[in-house]
C-alpha cells in the first residue's frame, strides 16, 4: 500500500470527512512521527508496533565494485519492531484470508474505539 492508497482507504472509511481533510490528517500524523523520531523519542502504537531511532556507528567498509576501502560515517536510522497483535493478525493461513480480513478490520475498529480520546 502506498501513502495515496492509505489516504484513499481512510477517506473511504470516514465518508463524513473530505478526501482533502483526510490527506491533511494522514500527513500530519506522519509529520508528527518524523519530528518525534528526530527528537529521539520512541513511538509505540499498541497492537501495531513501535518505532525508534538506532545509531549506527562509523565504520570502514569496501566499495563492492572496486574493492577499495571506504569510510562509512555514523548515522541514525529508524527501526520498526512489529507488535504481537499485528504479528498474529498477519500470520493467518491463506485459506482463512477472507474471514481474517474482516476480523482484522474488526480488531482495528475495536482498537480505535478503545483508544479514542
C-alpha positions, 0 to 999 in steps of 0.5 A, a space after each residue: 500500500 502506498 501513502 495515496 492508497 492509505 489516504 484513499 482507504 481512510 477517506 473511504 472509511 470516514 465518508 463524513 470527512 473530505 478526501 482533502 481533510 483526510 490527506 491533511 490528517 494522514 500527513 500530519 500524523 506522519 509529520 508528527 512521527 518524523 519530528 518525534 523520531 528526530 527528537 529521539 523519542 520512541 513511538 509505540 502504537 499498541 497492537 501495531 508496533 513501535 518505532 525508534 531511532 538506532 545509531 549506527 556507528 562509523 565504520 570502514 567498509 569496501 566499495 563492492 565494485 572496486 574493492 577499495 576501502 571506504 569510510 562509512 560515517 555514523 548515522 541514525 536510522 529508524 527501526 520498526 519492531 512489529 507488535 504481537 497483535 499485528 504479528 498474529 493478525 498477519 500470520 493467518 493461513 491463506 485459506 482463512 484470508 477472507 474471514 481474517 480480513 474482516 476480523 482484522 478490520 474488526 480488531 482495528 475498529 475495536 482498537 480505535 474505539 478503545 483508544 479514542 480520546 
